[in-house]
Amino acid sequence: MSISAAAALLLLSGTPPTAADVAPANPTEIQSQRLAGDPLPPLVVPTIEQTPSPSPLPSSSPVTSEPSSGEPPVEMPGAPNEIVVTARGDAPPGDPLQAINIESYRAVQAIDNALVGPIAMGYQSIVPEPVRDGVGNALRNLTEPVNFLNYLLQFKIGKAAETLGRFAINTTFGVGGLFDVAKKKPFNLPYRRNGFANTLGFYGVEPGPFFYLPLFGATTLRDMAGNGLDMLVLPTAIGKPFNRPAYAVPTTVVRALNDRIERDAEIERLQNESIDPYVEVRTLYLEMRRREIDALKGGVPSIPAAPPAETTGLSADAPVDPAPPVVGAPVDIATPPADDRPPP
């Protein structure tokens, strides 16, 4: 006779069941009573012997825990196909808008994969390399007045004179800057990029919060302000045609395409090899800018430390190369070649 039938018979007879007549809530309580030596009523004994013990979960079944907060189950280690998710963590002090920046980074990369990258590769295949190099040289030559002005503001008179000489030589002998004659013998004047963002850092202005913005890419508050001043020099000092959209739009597009072609290998590496491309882009950009400011102040640029292995997939013991160009960075703040970096 089962427990439920015995309880029903007692109720019909008018005798309320006692605590001993009622089965424990689960087989575990029954087992604990047997181990403790407590007497069990006869009605319960057959149930204990006939009720199979709960079978353990098979080792291949994933074990999940459901938080009381209503969040989705989190898969626990131990299952053969377990998924270990490593969180990025809280926003660091220099990146208070990390969540917004990550979404902006993803949007920029999606647009790059769908539009900008294919257009840049098409431009590369259609326009011969000598033509692309000549246009790039001419556009770079137009940044020399900004470089010259900022070397003066930093009281680097010798570098300011060299920059002015480069501009004069390339504008005349280099046919408006199409050919970089000044970097070759007998002049040996390499291109050295400078700008108001560097001048602000030279005088101790901190970088401020980090941003990743469409059209600008990786930047900081200080660099945004400085680059904005750079773009105002020629339109304000000279005027036409530099203050006309007919000049600004095509030159900006050509600069962006040339920059995208140069950064293609680095973009592919980040997408295919980096565990967290956003964190790596931020780390490399901030370290690159710090080294450039240190060089202007006369310090020795330090070699950047390897980013944490759990966020970038790089071992802390692996050798570190100089910071590569940053995905999405504009032309005027990308990593320069060795002979183009600001001098000590």
N, C-alpha and C positions, 0 to 999 in steps of 0.2 A: 504494500500500500504506500502510495506516495505521501509526501508531506502535506501537499495541498488537500488531498482527500481526507487525511486524518484531522486536519484543522477544521475542515467543513463538518465532519462527523461530530466533533466536540461542540461546535457552535449550534448544531441542530439539537444536540442533547441538552442544551441550556447551560453547559459548563464552559465558562470562558477559558480559553487557553492560557496556560501560565507561561512565564518567560522561558521555562525549560522546554515547553512544547513547541516553541517557535524556533525555526532554524536560524542560525546566524545569517548575517547579511550576505556573506560570501564564503566560499570554501576556505579562504585564508584564515578567517576567524575560527572555523571548525578545526582546521589543522592546528592552530595555536592552542585551542582548548585541549586537543588530544595530547599535544606535547607537554602541556602543563599538568596533565593528570586530572583535569576536571571531569566529573561524571557527565556523560552524555545520555540523553533519553533514548530509549530503544527506537523511537520513530526516526531518529536522525541518523543512526548508525548505518542502515542500508543506503541512505542517500550519499553518505561519505564514500562508501565503498564503490558505489555505482557511478558517481559523478566523476568524469575524467578531469584530470588537472589541466589547467589552461596550457596549451602548447606554446612554447616560446616562439618569438618572431624569427622567421628564417633569416640567416645571416645576409641574404641578398636583398632583404627588404630595407629601404631607406628609413631611418629613424628621424622623425621630425618632432619639434616642440612647438606648441602654439602659445605665444605670449598672451597674457591676459589683456593686453592693450588693443587686441583686435588686429594686430599686424599679421601678414601672411606667414605661414609656417617657415621656419628656418631650418634648412637641412643640416643635420649634425654629422660630424665626421664618423667614419666607421663603415659606411656603405661602400660597395665596390665602385660605384659611379659618383662618388661624392664631389660636390662643387664647392671649392673654398673661395669665397669672395673677400677680397681685400679692399676695405673702404679707403677713400682718399683722405679722410679725416677732416678736421675742422680747418677753416680758412686760416692761413698764416697771417701774421701781422701786416706784411707787405701786400697782401692780396685780400682785402676785406670783401670784395665783390666776387669771390671765387666762383660761386654758383652761376652768376650772370656771365662772367667771363668764359666759363666752360661752355655754356650754351652758345655764346657768340663764336667761340672757336669752332664748335661743331658746325654751326651754320656756314662759317667762312670756308671750312674744308669741304662741305657738301657743294657749295657753289664752285669752289675750285675744281673739284672732281668733275662736275657736270658742265662747266662753262669756261672758266678762266684757263685751266690747264690745257684742254683741247685747243682753244684759240691760240695760246702761246706756242704750242707744238706746231700748229698750222703755220703761224707766223715764222717760226724757225725754219720750216721746210720750204717756204715760199721765198723768203727774203734771204739772199746770200749773206754769209757771215761777214765779209768785209763791209757790206753796206750796214748791217746791224752794228758792227763795231764803230764805224764812222759816225753814225747817228748818236750812239751812246757816248762817244768821246766829245762830240759837240755839246750835248746836253750836260755832261759833266763839267765841261769848260765853263759853262754859265754859272756853276756854283762857286767858282774861284773867288768872285768878289765877296761872297758870304764868308768863305774861309779866311780871306785876307782881313776882313773887318774883325772877326772874332780873335784872330791872333793878335791884332792890335789891342783889343780889349783885355786880353790876357797878358799883355806886356811882353809878348814873344816877338820882338822886333825882327830878329833874323829870319824866323819862319814866315813872318808877314812879308818880308822882302822877297823871299824865295817864291812864295805863292803869287805875288804880283808879277814876278818875272815869268813864272810858268804861264800865267794868263796872257801876258804880252807875246811870248814866243809862240804859243799855240794859236793865238788869234791871228797872228800875221803869217808866220812860216807854216803853220798847221792848217791853213785855209779855214779860218773860223773855228778851229778846234776839231775838225774832222780827223786830223792825225795828231797823235800825242808825240810831238817832236821833242818836247822839253824833257821827257824822261830818258831820252837816249843821249849818247855822247854827241857833242862835248858838254852838254848842259847838265845831265844827270840830276834832274829835279823831279823827284817822284811826287805823285799826287797825294796830298794829305788832307783828309776830310776834317772839317771843323764846323761848328755851328753854335747857336745861342744856347742850346741844351747843354753843350759842353762847357760853355762859359758860366752858366748857372751852377753846374756841378763844380767847376774850378773854384768858384767863390763860396762853396760850402752849402749850396742849396740841396736838400735831400731829395731823393727820387720821388717820394710820395707814393701813393697807391699804384699798384700795377693794374693795367687794363689790357684787354684784348678786344680790339674794335674792328668792325668792317672798314675796309679801305686803308686803315692805319696798321692793323696787325698788332703785334706786341709793342707796348709802350708804357710809359709812366706819366704821371701828371706833369712832372718837370720836363720830360721830353716832348710831350704834346705842346706845352707852352713854347719851348724853344724852337721846335720845328715850325710852329705857326709863325714865329717871327722870321725864320729863315725865308719862308715863302713870300713875305711882305717886302723883302729888301729890294729886289729888282722892280716889281710893280710900283713901289713908292719912290725909289731913287731915279728910275729911268722913265717909267711910264710905258708908252706904246713901244712894242706890241705886247709887252709882258703883262699888262693889266687887261688884256682882251681874252675872252673865252676862246676865240679862234686860235690863240697860241697855247693857252693853258690846257685845254682839253686834249688835243693830240699829243702834246709833249708828255703829259701825265700818263696817257695810255701807253706810249712807246716805252717810257721808263718802267712802267709796271710789267709790260711784256718781257722786256730784257731782263728784269729782275727775276721774273718767274722762270725764265729759261735757265738762268744761272743757279736757281735754287731747286731745280727739278730733282736732282739726285738726293738732296737732303730731305725734301718732302717725302719722297718714296721711302727713304730709310725710316723716317718717323712713323709713317703709316704701317710699315711692314714689320718693324723690329721693336719699336718702343712700346712698353706695357702701358704707359700713361703719357701720350704725346704732349698733352697740355702742360703737365708738370715739367716735362723736360724742356719745352719751349720757354716757359717762364724762368726756369733755373738758368738756362744758357743765356737768355737775353739779359737778365739782371746782372749776371756775372760778367758778361761782355761789356756792359756799360760801366760797371765799377772799374774794370781794368782800364778802359779808355780814360776815365777821369783820373785814375791814379797815375797814368802815364803823363797826362797833361800837368799834373802837380809835381812831376819829377820823381815819383816813386817807381818802384819796379813792379810791373804788372804781375800779379800772382797767378799761378796755374789753377784753374777752377777745380774744386773738389768734385769727385764723381757724385751724381745725385744718388739718393737712397736706392738700393737694389729692389726693394719691394714696390717702388713706384715707377722706375724706369727700366728695370731689367738689367742694369749695369752693375757689375761687381765692384765693390769698394776697392778691391786690390788691382783692378784692371787699369792699364795706362790710359790717361786722358789726353785726347788731342785738344788743340785750341778750339774755342767755341765756334761751331759752324754757324752759317746764316740762320736766322730765325724765320720760321714759316709765317708768312703774312707781313713781315716787317717791310716798311717802305724803303726805297732805294737809299735815302740819305742816312739811314741808321743801321743798315746791314753791316755784317762784319767785313771790314776792308781787308784787302790783301796785306801781306807783311810789310810791303813798302808804302802802304797807304795809311797806316795807323798813325795817330798823333804822336809826335816825337816826345821823348822825355823832356 
